[in-house]
Amino acid sequence: MDASSNPNPNEPNPPIPTDPIIIPDESTLPTESQPVPSNTKQSKELTSKVWEHFTKLGGGNPEEPRATFPNHKGETIGKVVEKCLKEWGIDIVLTITVDNASSNDVAIDYLRRKMKLKESCIVGCEFLHMRCCAHILNLIVQDGLKDIHESIAKVRNAVRYAKSSPKRFEKFLEAVKDANIQSKSLISLDVPTKWNSTYLMLEAAEKFERAFDRLIIDDEQYMDYFEEPDGNGKKPKGPPRSLDWENARLLCKFLRLFYEATLRFSGSLIVTSNSYFHELVGIQNELYKLCNLDGDSLLKSMAEGMKMKYEKYWGNIEKMNLLLFVAVVLDPRYKMKYIVYWFNKWYAKPKAESMVEKVRGAIDRLYVHYATEFETTSSGANGSSSCVTSDVVSSSMSSASDTHDPWKSTVKEFQHHLAQEDIGECKTEVD
């Protein structure tokens, strides 16, 4: 079961799950009188007991149904999930995806105890607790942006001015026209506590640099705005100048890596577990590269802060769900060699070997479980000596918009490694 709290990847602001599960409005759900669209392979009427566990809550958006809990204590959450699983007829659970709230840790511990008693778990519930990768990524980036750069504050204030009234926005549109800017993007003001909205603000605003420069000349109120003290007696920083726009573009390019990784992690209509290790490789390589960068103090300081948080959550394999590594090993384009290559590159030999053995152990335990479950033997897998080396360029990489895609770079590096390695060393299918 994947009870992930990730949102639709098409939403502009990737997630920080703080509430119980959210589902679409009831009017969008299939009912007995509302069949599946005819363009599906098999049209049939659908109804599900799942929706009986969701209700519309008072306050907030009345059209947004949510799962209800008596309280948000960990054991309470665990009991509600246990009740749902029972009524849905789900007996065997592999993983449950949650964010890093301490109450969720308690809920998972409760469910693990219950499932072990009923023998309804796989490999002793070893893989039950899956921490939401998108949520962890959000924590990593937020830590790097704690001390926001002055240039970002200047761009934010310029955007805030343009959007503060219809008259000011009309002046801005005139400046866009006079500057002959053809972009159809719309400027948006960020929420300072949400880094993804800061990225979207910078991405849109940098296209209108010349328009904001024209406001300096053509709109007296624009310059006066930066001389007016706020409620705390401080003047807004700005307006942004050429160097500020350069810094904004630099930061925007840096954040794009994390923004696109968050979208891929948050996919709700595609399998995402096999993409985890690729994102991990790309992010870790970029952070290590920027931490050793000379001459750019802005990116270096940000990367150092992010790297510390990264090491907290993803630096110790003991704290990670090994199923995320198993997923890439079972991808026939990568197999065990991909894991071995990157572990050996990142860590000292003893640690790399230890981590590889942990992943192998997880695969062995899963195999034994399913072999026993389906009364199969291990002779086929153990006797296999075939070694398949196929094109390892993932089709999902084609969606990357940046010319420097860390994911593509890592795969290309691995391909080069394979080309120089003796493929006769493969011992089993997973190698």
HELIX and SHEET records of a PDB file:
HELIX    1   1 GLU A   26  THR A   28  5                                   3    
HELIX    2   2 LYS A   49  HIS A   53  5                                   5    
HELIX    3   3 GLY A   74  TRP A   88  1                                  15    
HELIX    4   4 SER A  102  LYS A  118  1                                  17    
HELIX    5   5 VAL A  123  CYS A  125  5                                   3    
HELIX    6   6 CYS A  133  GLY A  144  1                                  12    
HELIX    7   7 GLU A  150  ALA A  162  1                                  13    
HELIX    8   8 PRO A  166  ASP A  178  1                                  13    
HELIX    9   9 TRP A  195  ALA A  205  1                                  11    
HELIX   10  10 GLU A  206  PHE A  208  5                                   3    
HELIX   11  11 GLU A  209  ASP A  218  1                                  10    
HELIX   12  12 GLU A  220  TYR A  225  1                                   6    
HELIX   13  13 SER A  242  PHE A  265  1                                  24    
HELIX   14  14 SER A  273  SER A  275  5                                   3    
HELIX   15  15 TYR A  276  CYS A  291  1                                  16    
HELIX   16  16 SER A  297  TRP A  314  1                                  18    
HELIX   17  17 ILE A  317  LYS A  319  5                                   3    
HELIX   18  18 LEU A  323  VAL A  329  1                                   7    
HELIX   19  19 LYS A  335  TRP A  346  1                                  12    
HELIX   20  20 LYS A  349  GLU A  373  1                                  25    
HELIX   21  21 SER A  379  GLY A  383  1                                   5    
HELIX   22  22 SER A  395  SER A  399  5                                   5    
HELIX   23  23 PRO A  406  GLN A  420  1                                  15    
HELIX   24  24 ILE A  423  GLU A  425  5                                   3    
SHEET    1   A 2 PHE A  54  LYS A  56  0                                        
SHEET    2   A 2 PRO A  65  ALA A  67 -1                                        
SHEET    1   B 2 ILE A  96  VAL A  98  0                                        
SHEET    2   B 2 HIS A 129  ARG A 131  1                                        
END                                                                             
